[in-house]
């Protein structure tokens, strides 16, 4: 098995209910695809086949998610990440044989070179930085916040810009701006508490 110690750490740090689910998913993927290589992407375990994303799993506070990067059909369960909804126990998953067949089907899609539905989506442009955030980042005292903000991906930047611009009143916007500057100075993503 092409395992990654970071995935071991991820599973060990997961909530007690999640560990058996993650271990089961990991074993099923490797049984179905012995050539699958583990890695972390977006801070969650991914399995790659022929250097392309095959599937992923994640643990949250009260459920797990599992899904394929290139699903057979668009969509998935609206109630959770991936195609299998919110998983709280191994029994929430289809039988092992069904899961293995799904992994093999995903491998086949990679082997045939089917384009990923995600690759067809147009990349979003970098977010427009609100004037008050831009002015604050221009200040010398916020140099660290500016450095981290500029190093973040456009999606990570957008999490902050959207959070600030979605404030309903000036007081809330001011608090969010102050919090943004504090978290950025520490190099934290907007939703760092949940990562």
N, C-alpha and C positions, 0 to 999 in steps of 0.2 A: 504494500500500500504506500502511496505517495502522501504521507501525512505531514502535517505542519504543526510544530509545537505550539504555535499561537492559537491554533484551533483547540488543542488540549486545554490551554489556559482559558479560552473563551468558555468552553463547556464547564470547566471547574468553577468558574466565576458565576455561572448561571444559577438561577433559583433552583432549589432541590427538585421541584416538579419537572423542570425543563431538562435536567441532565439526562434522564433515561430517554426522553424523546429525541434529543440531539444525538445521543450515542446510537440509537436505533437508526435514525436517518443516515448517519455517517456510515454505519455498517452496511445498510442497504445500498447506498450509492457505490461503495467500494466493491460490494459483491456483484453488482450489475455492471460496473465499469471499473475493472481492476487498474486501468490506465488513468483514472481520474486523479488529478493533483489538487491538493488543498491549498487554499490561500485565504487571505482576508481582503475584502474589498468593502469599502464604506463601513468598516469596523464590524463586519459580520462574515462568517465562514462561507466561502464559495468553493465549488468544485469545478475544475476546468478539465476539458477534454480537447486534446490537440490544440492547446493554448487558447481555447475559446471558452467563455463561460458556459457551463452546463446547467448547474442549479445552485441554489443557495439555501441556507437555513439561518434562522435568527431566534434569539430568546428575548422576550420582553418581560415586564414585571409579572404579568398574569397569563401569558400565552406564548406559544412559539409560532413561527411561520416557516413554510417550506414551499419552494416554487422553482420553476424552470425559467431560465433566462430566455429561452426561445420556446414558449409553450406551443402545443399543437394548435390551439385555438386562441384567439385574442381574448382578453378579459381575465377572468379568474374569480375567485370568491371575493365579493365585495366586503365581506366581514373578516378582514385580516389580510396579511401580506402573503402573497403567493397564491397558488391554486387550491390550497387545502383548508383555507379558513384559519380560525384561531384554534391552535392545538394546545391542549392542556395535558394530554396523556397519549400513550402509544395507541390506545384504542380509538382515538380520533382519526387515525390514519387508515387508508385502505390497507388490505392485506399485503404482506411482503411481496408476494408474486405480482400483484398489480403495480406496486411502486417500482419494482425492478423492471417491469415492462415499460413503464413510463420513462425511466432512466434510459433504457435501451432505445426507445423511440426518440428521445432527445439527442442521444449519441448519433442516431441515423440522420437526424436533421443537420447536425454539424458535418457529418461525413459527406452528405450530398451538397453541402455548401449553400443550404437555404439561407437567405438573408434574414438577419434578426429583425423582428418587428421594431426593436428599439433603434436599430441603425437607420431606419427610414424616417424617424422623427427628426424634424429640423432642430438644430441646436438653438437654445434660447440665447438671445444676445445678453451681454453683461448688463446687470441692473443699472438703472439710473439712480445715482446716489443723491438722496435728498439734500437740499441746500444746507440745512442745519447740520447734518452729519458731515458733509464735505467741509463746512467751515470749522467744525470741531476737530476733524482729522488734520486740518491744515495747521492747527496750533502746535507749537513746539512741545508743549507738555503732553500731547497725545501722540508723540512720534511712534511709540511702541504699538499703540492701537492701529495707527495708520499702516505700519509695516505688516502687521498680522492681517489686517483687512485686505491689503493688496496681494498678499500671498495666498489668500483663500480662493477657492474655485468660485466661478460665477454663481453657482447654486448656493454656496455657503454665504456669499455676500448678499444674495437675494433674500436669504432668511432674515438677515438683519434689516435690510432696506424695507422689505415688506412689513416687518413687525413695527417699524417706526412709522411708516406711512399709513398703516391701518388703524392707528390710534384715533379714537373718536374725539378727543379734546386735547387742548394744549398742555394741560397738566400731565396727562397720561403720556403724551408724546415726549415731554421733557424728561419724565422718569425713565422711559424706554431709551432715550438717547443717552442718559447718564449710565444706565445699566450696560448698554451696548459698548460704550467707551471703556467701562471697567472690565467687561469680559474680553473685549478685543485686546486690551493691554496685557491680559493674561494668556492670550492666544487661544481662547475658548470659542468653540462654535456656538451658535445661538441656542441649540438644544443640547448642550453639553451634559445636562443633568440626566438625560435619557440615554446617553451613549455608553 
